[in-house]
């Protein structure tokens, strides 16, 4: 293919050059041109070369754009595979999730337009698509599901049937390691190459994709850039927000997604440090009905018709969460079950007829179920009654 193209270009150039020479000779003889006219005529034979140079430049740009489309397609495929695995690890066995609700938190007159008052995990893509520009800040309490919501948005974007290779590829990166003295585009390109270089994304590919805004940055964990003791004005997060506000495309503020714990975000916002042209949402606490449905579905004994959680669910789960946190997520299911068996509560699931027989010793979690309890415990803000479940202090969510 390359050889035939070279021969074709050579033939076109030769024919054009010969034609230009003949035209120049004819003009000189026909009109008896003087020195200036002769000089102009002498330039005529260079026109084919100039045209071919322009054509080659045009074709090279078209080929470069096509190559970038291919690289974007490759990157989208590997990001999708990688992040689906991450979601599976976060959800544990069974892959069930709560359709969490989030609410728009108005910040200033400079917020992104189009934000609805509320949204759900299930429709997060439609919510995001309504924003102008597409700049979203996901906030919530520790364990609320910020990373999972960001991942769901990322995967929904990549699974969208209307998506084309020209659309930006959402790529999630952790902000914890960003030295904000480095420009966002350089750091982001380096992160992409570091993570996906083994799948064929070269450093040059990553820089080109970022430079041409073919990447939708999904920046996870603004709160993880600093310790709580760091004064707000000296936090790396403050410098990061300044960099994000400088991140522009041809339309103005370029699209991106950011996650941050609510407390840290509010501390920054109180000092007038926020992401401009963005809509901030806050993940709301899980309702009692959502928690009951979720936990019942995740237990091996809770799938029988008519089984519901008893009134003392909150007290029971509070103790269960405490045990599970003590055991830790790295221990096996057997130890978790043994510790649960030792709890002095009468029942977890009842069918309304023989509650004494459905005691805690007959309860077993499905694979991954202990992590679900941990997640609900860290998320719980009185969602199962008037009290509060215990909170963890060592989670990044």
TAVENBEL-V355561 format. One record per residue. N is the residue number from 0. PSI is psi in whole degrees, -180 to 180 (NA if undefined). OMEGA is omega in whole degrees, -180 to 180 (999 if undefined). D_FIRST is the distance of its C-alpha to the first C-alpha in Angstrom with 2 decimals. Layout:
[[N,PSI,OMEGA,D_FIRST] [N,PSI,OMEGA,D_FIRST]]
//
This chain:
[[0,-43,179,0.00] [1,-40,-179,3.80] [2,-43,-180,5.53] [3,-35,178,5.40] [4,-42,179,6.31] [5,-44,179,8.82] [6,-40,-179,10.18] [7,-44,178,10.67] [8,-41,179,12.42] [9,-43,179,14.38] [10,-43,179,15.59] [11,-44,-180,16.66] [12,-44,180,18.37] [13,-44,180,20.09] [14,-42,179,21.35] [15,-40,180,22.55] [16,-45,179,24.25] [17,-44,179,26.01] [18,-43,-179,27.16] [19,-40,178,28.47] [20,-45,180,30.40] [21,-41,178,31.94] [22,-42,-180,32.96] [23,-43,179,34.48] [24,-42,-180,36.49] [25,-42,179,37.69] [26,-42,-179,38.84] [27,-42,-179,40.67] [28,-39,-175,42.44] [29,-39,-172,43.20] [30,1,177,44.73] [31,56,-174,45.95] [32,148,175,44.62] [33,-166,-175,46.41] [34,-41,-180,45.06] [35,-46,179,43.75] [36,-39,179,42.12] [37,-37,179,40.68] [38,-41,178,39.21] [39,-44,180,37.58] [40,-34,-180,36.26] [41,-24,179,34.92] [42,-17,-176,32.71] [43,-43,-179,31.07] [44,-15,179,28.49] [45,-13,-176,27.28] [46,-43,178,26.40] [47,-40,179,22.88] [48,-40,179,22.08] [49,-42,179,23.75] [50,-45,-179,21.88] [51,-35,177,18.45] [52,-43,177,19.75] [53,-42,-180,20.85] [54,-40,179,17.64] [55,-41,178,15.72] [56,-44,179,18.55] [57,-44,-179,18.36] [58,-38,179,14.67] [59,-40,179,15.35] [60,-40,179,18.34] [61,-41,179,16.64] [62,-38,179,14.10] [63,-41,178,17.21] [64,-40,178,19.15] [65,-42,179,16.67] [66,-38,178,16.69] [67,-36,175,20.47] [68,-41,179,20.72] [69,-44,180,19.15] [70,-38,178,21.62] [71,-39,179,24.41] [72,-42,179,23.79] [73,-47,-179,23.95] [74,-42,180,27.04] [75,-41,-179,28.71] [76,-44,-176,28.41] [77,-34,176,29.93] [78,-44,-180,32.59] [79,-47,-179,33.62] [80,-44,-178,34.04] [81,-44,-176,35.92] [82,-27,172,38.24] [83,-40,176,39.07] [84,-41,-180,40.31] [85,-42,178,42.32] [86,-42,179,43.91] [87,-39,179,44.85] [88,-39,-180,46.57] [89,-37,-176,48.42] [90,-24,-177,49.64] [91,-168,-177,50.61] [92,141,178,51.18] [93,-26,175,50.92] [94,17,-179,48.78] [95,149,178,51.50] [96,156,176,51.75] [97,135,178,54.20] [98,77,-174,52.99] [99,152,179,54.26] [100,141,175,55.33] [101,154,-177,54.61] [102,144,176,56.25] [103,134,179,55.16] [104,102,-180,57.14] [105,137,-178,57.48] [106,-51,-178,57.29] [107,176,179,57.32] [108,-15,-179,56.50] [109,12,179,53.09] [110,159,173,51.95] [111,146,179,48.80] [112,157,172,49.56] [113,3,-177,49.48] [114,125,175,50.95] [115,162,-177,53.05] [116,-36,-180,56.35] [117,162,175,55.26] [118,175,-179,52.36] [119,159,174,51.66] [120,-41,-175,49.22] [121,-27,-177,48.00] [122,29,-176,47.09] [123,-31,179,45.98] [124,-46,179,42.52] [125,-38,178,44.20] [126,-47,-179,46.63] [127,-41,-179,43.93] [128,-25,-178,41.94] [129,-13,-175,45.13] [130,141,175,45.36] [131,110,-4,44.53] [132,174,-176,43.10] [133,65,-180,41.89] [134,117,-173,44.03] [135,133,175,46.16] [136,117,-179,48.75] [137,118,179,49.86] [138,164,179,53.33] [139,172,178,55.87] [140,165,175,58.40] [141,130,180,57.51] [142,4,-176,56.18] [143,-23,180,55.68] [144,29,-178,52.05] [145,-48,-179,50.17] [146,-41,180,47.27] [147,-39,178,47.13] [148,-42,178,47.08] [149,-40,178,44.27] [150,-40,179,42.30] [151,-41,177,42.98] [152,-46,180,41.69] [153,-49,-178,38.52] [154,-37,178,37.83] [155,-37,176,38.75] [156,-45,-178,36.24] [157,-26,-180,33.44] [158,-4,-177,34.69] [159,121,-179,35.07] [160,-25,-179,33.40] [161,-3,-177,32.79] [162,143,174,30.81] [163,168,180,27.23] [164,-21,-179,24.69] [165,-13,-179,25.76] [166,147,179,29.35] [167,144,178,30.82] [168,120,176,30.99] [169,128,-180,34.65] [170,124,-179,35.22] [171,131,176,38.76] [172,149,178,40.07] [173,134,-180,43.64] [174,-10,-172,45.32] [175,-36,-175,47.82] [176,8,-176,45.93] [177,120,169,44.81] [178,107,-170,46.21] [179,-2,171,46.48] [180,-18,176,46.42] [181,132,179,42.65] [182,148,-178,40.91] [183,-45,-176,39.94] [184,-41,179,36.23] [185,-46,-179,36.06] [186,-44,-178,38.13] [187,-44,178,36.27] [188,-41,178,32.84] [189,-39,178,34.41] [190,-41,-180,35.90] [191,-45,-180,32.65] [192,-41,-180,30.86] [193,-39,-176,33.95] [194,-36,-172,34.16] [195,11,179,30.56] [196,-34,179,28.82] [197,-14,178,28.94] [198,16,174,26.82] [199,6,178,23.87] [200,102,-179,25.26] [201,170,177,25.22] [202,-41,179,27.82] [203,-39,177,25.39] [204,-48,-177,24.27] [205,-44,180,27.95] [206,-41,180,28.93] [207,-43,-180,26.23] [208,-43,179,27.27] [209,-45,-176,30.91] [210,-36,-179,30.57] [211,14,177,28.90] [212,41,175,31.52] [213,8,178,29.18] [214,135,169,31.91] [215,103,-179,35.29] [216,129,173,37.64] [217,99,-168,40.23] [218,113,-169,42.74] [219,122,170,45.28] [220,55,174,48.77] [221,-34,-179,49.90] [222,-18,-177,53.34] [223,2,-178,52.17] [224,-17,-174,51.59] [225,162,171,55.34] [226,161,-179,58.65] [227,-25,-177,61.31] [228,-13,-178,63.49] [229,127,177,61.07] [230,142,-174,62.37] [231,-44,-177,60.22] [232,-19,-178,59.55] [233,6,-178,58.31] [234,145,174,56.03] [235,-29,179,52.34] [236,-36,179,51.93] [237,-44,178,53.29] [238,-37,179,50.71] [239,-43,179,47.97] [240,-38,177,49.11] [241,-41,178,48.98] [242,-41,-179,45.35] [243,-34,178,44.52] [244,-23,177,46.23] [245,-6,-176,44.02] [246,109,-171,40.82] [247,158,167,39.52] [248,-167,-176,36.62] [249,-18,-179,36.29] [250,-7,-176,38.96] [251,-133,180,41.45] [252,124,-175,42.28] [253,148,-180,39.16] [254,144,171,39.45] [255,165,179,40.57] [256,137,-176,42.91] [257,140,174,45.75] [258,147,-179,48.36] [259,145,173,51.80] [260,146,-176,55.25] [261,-45,-177,57.58] [262,-49,-180,60.22] [263,-38,179,57.99] [264,-41,-179,56.28] [265,-34,175,59.68] [266,-42,179,60.85] [267,-43,-179,57.91] [268,-34,179,58.33] [269,-26,176,62.04] [270,17,-180,61.02] [271,35,176,58.69] [272,104,-178,55.63] [273,166,177,53.22] [274,123,-179,49.67] [275,157,176,49.61] [276,36,-177,48.19] [277,153,172,48.28] [278,127,177,50.13] [279,132,173,52.14] [280,153,178,52.95] [281,128,178,55.45] [282,127,-177,55.35] [283,158,177,58.72] [284,150,178,60.89] [285,137,180,60.40] [286,163,179,63.05] [287,-42,-179,65.56] [288,-41,178,64.20] [289,-44,-179,60.62] [290,-43,179,61.86] [291,-47,-179,64.04] [292,-43,-177,61.28] [293,-49,-177,58.81] [294,-37,178,61.18] [295,-41,180,62.54] [296,-26,-177,59.07] [297,-1,180,58.32] [298,144,-178,61.41] [299,-24,-180,61.75] [300,-7,-174,65.25] [301,15,-179,64.48] [302,-2,180,62.45] [303,148,-177,65.54] [304,137,173,66.73] [305,-4,-179,69.35] [306,133,178,68.86] [307,161,177,69.02] [308,140,-178,69.45] [309,173,-177,73.12] [310,-28,-177,74.76] [311,22,-178,74.83] [312,-44,-175,71.01] [313,-46,-179,70.86] [314,-42,-180,73.44] [315,-49,-177,71.82] [316,-33,176,68.29] [317,-46,179,69.57] [318,-42,-180,71.00] [319,-43,180,67.95] [320,-41,178,65.64] [321,-44,178,67.95] [322,-46,-177,67.89] [323,-38,178,64.14] [324,-36,179,63.63] [325,-42,178,66.03] [326,-43,179,64.21] [327,153,-175,60.85] [328,-13,-176,57.44] [329,-4,-180,56.72] [330,161,-173,59.51] [331,168,-177,59.16] [332,-34,-178,60.22] [333,-47,-180,63.28] [334,-40,178,64.83] [335,-47,-180,64.13] [336,-40,180,65.86] [337,-41,179,68.78] [338,-38,178,69.29] [339,-39,180,69.13] [340,-28,-176,71.69] [341,-9,-178,74.12] [342,138,-175,74.18] [343,46,177,77.63] [344,150,-168,76.49] [345,-43,-173,77.50] [346,155,173,74.52] [347,-46,-179,70.99] [348,135,178,70.45] [349,157,177,73.24] [350,11,176,73.55] [351,-2,-177,76.81] [352,-39,-172,79.05] [353,65,-173,79.12] [354,-28,-177,77.81] [355,-28,-177,79.70] [356,-16,180,77.60] [357,68,-178,74.31] [358,178,-173,74.81] [359,-24,-179,72.39] [360,-19,176,72.63] [361,0,-176,70.93] [362,133,174,68.05] [363,138,176,64.69] [364,145,171,61.53] [365,163,177,58.26] [366,129,-179,55.57] [367,-5,-176,54.73] [368,-33,-180,57.77] [369,-34,178,59.48] [370,-33,177,56.65] [371,-42,177,57.02] [372,-42,178,60.70] [373,-45,-179,59.91] [374,-44,179,57.50] [375,-36,179,60.10] [376,-42,179,62.77] [377,-29,-179,60.89] [378,-28,-166,59.99] [379,125,175,63.41] [380,68,-178,65.44] [381,27,-174,68.30] [382,-14,-179,65.98] [383,19,179,68.24] [384,-167,-175,71.53] [385,-21,-179,73.53] [386,-165,-178,72.86] [387,140,172,69.78] [388,159,-179,67.80] [389,150,179,67.35] [390,144,173,64.52] [391,160,-180,62.38] [392,0,-173,61.92] [393,27,-179,59.03] [394,146,-178,56.16] [395,-13,-177,53.22] [396,NA,999,52.98]]
//
